[in-house]
Amino acid sequence: MAVAGNGPLTGVRVVELAGIGPGPFAAMLLADLGADVVRVDRPGGAGLAIDPASDLTNRNKRSVLIDLKADDGPEQALALVERADILIEGYRPGVAERLGVGPGECLARNPRLVYGRMTGWGQEGPLGQRAGHDIAYIAITGTLGMIGKPDEPPAVPANLVGDYAGGSLYLVVGVLAALQHARTEGGGGQVVDAAIVDGSAHLATMIHGMMAAGGWQDRRGANLLDGGCPFYGTYETADGEYMAVGALEQQFYNEFVELLGIKDEAPARKDFDRWDELRAAVAARFRTRTRAEWTAVFEGSDACVAPVLSLREAPAHPHLAARGTFVDHGGVTQPAPAPRFSATPGSVRTGPAMPGADTAAVARDWDLPGLVEPAKEGTL
């Protein structure tokens, strides 16, 4: 039977052509929100060196095995597409077409299909056929160059800014917007070209506006929100841990310096020429106590100060625990679906889909008996 959900996308069918990175994460988001996501895995795996049982981006999905290079592979995939609302693929431009599952073939079989394409460089442009990863995509958009200290190389923000923020989230917004269009009177299917370079550039829209207005310098560590401001940054504590400070507004800053204990000695916050002196005073004071001690000092205040926690520590934070920001499923602690819905909440319903494990169930639920037959012949 289908992986029953109660999310707002319950009833939406998604075909995901297996890949790595932002495509699977986008499909996970749709699955978390209740969509019936069927991942088309290839024999031999998708190329990511991780045990499929631990790949949380495949939770809430189902998997079938189809060899798109086999003679009957494209037809099996197109049979799924014919019954789907959304397709997600993350190949280099032209690969899906060569495999026989490009937009032309898919939309011919299902004119109301939303065909979501996830790439780093986009479907067009001089770099379209080049290999790449998150770090290169955010590098050329100016986003990477914004992050880090002015006297050090740019800091690498894992693959969160490019792959997932500039990639997956924009793909999800795009396919859901296109799905709305497809379901309106006179609407139809279309292709959504989600490029990480486009999304990553778009994330910095506010910064471009500030720069145009003269309120942002085009260099690292020199601005209000990039670590250049002494009351918006991180500080080491006595035990080698860190506290994060975001006391931007005057009333929050007043509470911050009072609780920190430097109210009478700190230079005026608007005296930019003395910001280095203010930073030194804040840093020296934070080094006098441990992270736990400072956490207790700022607990319940509006000073906008928080402890910097590790991935393993975060689930135990009282606020996150109270909200259920993390959940345990199958013995694995993981982020809960987000955002939240009052009438149609999402949930973690199943663990990571194992390649090919759901072929029979999908064949039954999507009325595709042909999916089962190739398995008997060894092609699935």
C-alpha positions in Angstrom: 0.0 0.0 0.0 1.0 3.6 -0.4 3.1 5.4 2.2 0.1 7.1 3.8 0.7 10.6 4.9 -1.4 13.4 6.3 0.6 16.3 4.9 -0.8 19.0 2.6 0.6 17.2 -0.5 -1.2 13.9 0.2 -2.4 12.6 -3.1 0.4 14.2 -5.1 2.5 11.7 -7.0 6.2 12.4 -7.6 8.7 10.4 -9.7 12.3 11.1 -8.6 15.1 9.9 -11.0 17.8 8.9 -8.6 20.7 11.3 -8.1 22.7 12.8 -5.3 22.5 16.0 -3.3 19.9 18.7 -3.9 17.5 16.5 -6.1 17.0 13.8 -3.4 16.7 16.5 -0.7 14.0 18.3 -2.7 12.1 15.0 -3.2 12.4 14.4 0.6 10.8 17.7 1.3 7.8 16.8 -0.9 7.6 13.4 0.7 7.7 14.9 4.2 4.7 17.0 3.2 2.8 13.9 2.3 3.5 13.3 -1.4 3.8 9.8 -2.7 7.4 9.9 -3.9 8.7 7.0 -6.0 12.4 7.0 -6.5 13.7 5.4 -9.6 16.9 3.8 -8.5 19.5 2.5 -11.0 21.1 -0.9 -10.6 24.4 -0.4 -8.8 23.3 2.7 -6.9 23.4 6.5 -7.4 27.1 7.0 -6.8 27.0 8.4 -3.3 29.2 6.5 -0.9 26.7 6.1 1.9 24.8 3.1 3.1 21.2 3.4 1.7 19.8 2.6 5.1 21.4 5.7 6.5 20.5 8.1 3.7 17.9 10.2 5.5 17.1 12.2 2.3 15.3 9.1 1.1 12.9 8.9 4.1 9.2 8.8 3.4 9.8 7.6 -0.2 9.5 4.3 -2.0 11.9 2.8 -4.5 11.8 0.9 -7.7 14.8 -0.3 -9.8 14.8 0.6 -13.4 17.8 0.5 -15.7 17.1 3.4 -18.0 19.8 2.1 -20.4 18.0 -1.1 -20.9 15.7 -1.5 -24.0 12.6 -1.4 -21.9 13.9 1.0 -19.2 12.6 4.3 -20.6 9.1 2.8 -21.2 8.9 1.6 -17.6 9.8 5.1 -16.4 7.4 6.8 -18.8 4.6 4.5 -17.5 5.3 6.0 -14.0 5.4 9.5 -15.4 2.1 9.0 -17.1 0.5 8.7 -13.6 2.6 11.3 -11.8 2.1 15.0 -11.1 5.8 15.9 -10.7 9.1 14.5 -11.9 12.5 15.5 -10.5 15.8 14.8 -12.2 19.3 16.1 -11.6 21.3 15.0 -14.6 23.6 17.2 -16.6 21.7 19.0 -19.4 20.9 16.6 -22.2 21.4 13.3 -20.3 17.7 12.7 -19.6 16.9 13.4 -23.3 19.6 10.8 -24.3 18.0 8.3 -21.9 14.6 8.8 -23.4 13.0 10.4 -20.4 13.5 14.1 -21.2 10.8 16.8 -21.1 9.7 16.1 -24.6 9.0 12.4 -24.0 7.5 12.9 -20.6 5.2 15.8 -21.5 4.0 13.9 -24.5 2.9 11.1 -22.3 1.5 13.4 -19.6 0.8 17.0 -20.7 0.1 18.2 -17.2 3.4 17.0 -15.8 5.6 19.4 -13.9 9.2 18.4 -15.0 11.7 19.7 -12.4 15.3 19.9 -13.4 18.0 20.3 -10.7 21.4 21.4 -11.8 24.3 23.5 -10.5 24.9 25.6 -13.6 21.5 25.5 -15.2 20.2 24.1 -18.5 21.9 26.8 -20.6 25.1 28.9 -20.5 28.8 28.3 -21.1 29.3 26.2 -18.0 26.1 24.1 -18.5 28.0 20.9 -19.5 30.8 21.3 -16.9 31.1 19.2 -13.8 30.7 21.1 -10.5 29.8 21.0 -6.9 28.2 23.4 -4.3 31.4 25.3 -3.5 31.9 26.3 -7.2 28.3 27.3 -7.7 28.3 29.7 -4.7 31.8 30.9 -5.6 30.9 32.5 -8.9 27.7 34.1 -7.5 29.5 36.2 -4.9 27.9 34.3 -2.1 30.9 32.3 -0.9 33.1 35.5 -1.0 30.8 37.1 1.6 31.4 34.4 4.3 34.3 34.4 6.7 36.9 36.7 8.3 38.5 39.4 6.2 42.1 38.1 6.8 41.3 34.5 6.1 40.0 32.5 3.1 36.3 32.4 2.6 34.6 30.0 5.0 32.9 26.9 3.5 29.3 26.7 4.8 29.1 22.9 4.2 26.8 22.4 1.2 23.9 24.2 2.9 23.9 27.5 1.0 24.2 26.1 -2.5 22.9 22.6 -2.8 20.0 22.9 -0.3 19.1 26.6 0.1 19.9 27.8 -3.5 19.0 24.5 -5.0 16.5 22.2 -3.3 14.4 24.9 -1.8 14.1 26.8 -5.1 13.2 23.6 -6.9 10.5 22.8 -4.4 9.0 26.3 -4.7 9.2 26.0 -8.5 7.5 22.7 -8.9 4.8 23.5 -6.4 4.1 26.8 -8.2 4.1 25.0 -11.5 1.8 22.3 -10.1 -0.7 25.1 -9.1 -0.6 26.4 -12.6 -1.1 22.9 -14.1 -4.2 22.4 -12.0 -5.8 25.7 -13.0 -8.3 25.9 -15.9 -6.4 26.1 -19.1 -3.1 25.3 -17.4 -0.7 22.6 -18.3 2.6 21.1 -17.5 6.0 22.8 -17.9 9.7 22.5 -17.2 11.2 24.1 -14.1 14.9 24.9 -14.5 16.2 25.2 -11.0 19.9 26.1 -11.1 21.9 26.5 -7.9 23.7 29.5 -9.3 20.4 31.2 -9.8 19.0 30.3 -6.4 22.3 31.2 -4.6 22.4 34.6 -6.3 18.7 35.2 -5.4 19.4 34.5 -1.7 21.6 37.6 -1.6 18.9 40.0 -2.9 18.7 42.0 0.3 22.5 42.3 0.4 22.6 43.6 -3.2 20.0 46.2 -2.2 22.1 47.3 0.8 25.2 47.5 -1.4 23.4 49.7 -3.9 22.3 52.0 -1.1 25.8 52.2 0.3 25.0 50.2 3.4 27.2 47.2 2.5 30.8 47.0 1.6 31.8 44.4 -1.0 34.3 42.6 1.2 34.2 40.0 4.0 33.9 40.9 7.6 33.2 44.5 7.2 29.4 44.7 7.5 26.6 44.4 10.0 25.7 40.8 9.3 28.9 39.2 8.2 31.0 39.3 11.4 32.2 42.8 10.9 30.0 44.1 13.7 31.2 43.3 17.3 27.7 42.7 18.5 26.8 40.3 15.7 29.2 37.4 15.8 30.6 34.5 17.8 32.9 34.5 20.8 35.0 31.8 22.4 34.3 30.9 26.0 36.6 29.7 28.8 36.2 26.0 27.9 36.9 26.5 24.2 33.2 26.5 23.1 31.4 29.5 21.6 28.5 31.8 22.1 26.6 33.6 19.3 25.7 37.2 19.7 23.0 39.0 17.6 22.3 42.1 19.7 21.6 44.4 16.8 18.8 46.7 18.0 19.6 49.2 20.8 17.3 47.7 23.4 18.8 44.3 22.9 22.3 45.6 22.9 21.7 47.4 26.2 20.6 44.2 27.8 23.5 42.4 26.2 26.3 44.6 27.6 24.6 44.7 31.0 24.4 41.0 31.4 27.9 40.5 29.9 29.1 42.9 32.6 30.8 45.6 30.4 28.1 48.2 30.4 30.2 50.9 32.0 33.5 50.2 30.1 32.2 49.4 26.6 32.7 52.1 24.0 29.5 53.5 22.4 28.1 51.0 19.9 27.8 53.6 17.1 31.4 54.7 17.5 32.7 52.7 14.5 36.2 53.9 15.0 36.3 52.0 18.3 34.6 48.8 17.1 37.9 46.9 17.4 38.1 48.0 21.1 34.5 47.0 21.7 35.2 43.6 20.1 38.2 43.0 22.3 36.2 43.9 25.4 33.4 41.5 24.5 35.9 38.7 23.6 37.9 39.1 26.8 34.7 39.0 28.9 33.4 35.9 27.2 36.6 34.1 27.9 36.1 34.4 31.7 33.3 31.8 31.9 32.3 28.6 30.2 29.6 28.2 27.6 27.3 26.7 30.1 27.8 29.5 32.6 27.1 32.2 29.9 24.1 30.3 28.7 22.7 30.5 32.2 23.5 34.2 32.4 21.6 35.0 29.2 18.8 32.5 29.8 15.4 34.2 29.6 16.8 37.5 28.4 16.3 39.5 25.2 20.0 40.0 24.7 19.9 37.8 21.6 22.7 35.5 22.8 22.7 31.7 22.3 25.2 28.9 22.8 26.8 27.5 19.6 25.8 23.8 19.7 27.1 20.8 17.7 24.9 18.6 15.6 24.9 16.0 18.4 24.1 18.5 21.1 21.3 20.4 19.3 18.4 17.9 19.7 18.7 18.1 23.5 18.3 21.9 23.6 15.2 22.5 25.8 13.5 24.7 23.2 14.1 22.3 20.3 13.1 19.3 22.5 9.9 21.1 23.5 9.0 21.8 19.9 10.0 18.4 18.6 12.4 20.0 16.1 14.2 16.6 16.0 12.5 13.2 16.1 13.7 9.7 16.6 12.7 7.2 13.9 14.2 3.7 13.5 16.7 4.5 16.1 18.1 7.6 14.3 17.7 11.1 15.6 16.9 13.4 12.7 15.3 16.8 11.9 11.5 16.7 11.8 9.6 17.8 8.7 9.3 21.5 8.3 7.4 23.8 8.1 4.4 22.9 10.3 0.7 22.8 9.3 -2.2 23.1 11.7 -4.6 20.9 9.7 -2.3 18.6 7.7 0.9 18.0 9.6 3.8 16.2 8.0 5.6 13.3 9.7 8.5 10.9 9.3 6.5 7.8 8.3 9.2 5.5 7.0 13.0 5.3 7.0 15.2 5.6 4.0 13.8 3.7 0.9 15.9 0.8 0.1 16.7 0.5 -3.7 14.0 -1.6 -5.4 12.3 -2.7 -2.2 8.9 -1.2 -3.1 8.5 -2.3 -6.7 5.6 -4.6 -6.1 3.7 -2.1 -3.9 4.2 0.7 -6.4 3.1 -1.5 -9.2 -0.1 -2.2 -7.4 -0.8 1.3 -6.1 0.0 3.0 -9.4 -1.7 0.3 -11.4 1.5 -0.7 -13.3 1.7 -4.5 -13.3 4.4 -4.2 -15.9 6.8 -3.0 -13.2 6.7 -6.4 -11.6 7.2 -8.5 -14.7 10.8 -7.3 -15.6 11.9 -8.3 -12.1 11.2 -11.9 -13.0 13.5 -11.5 -16.0 16.3 -9.9 -14.1 16.0 -6.4 -15.6 14.8 -4.7 -12.4 
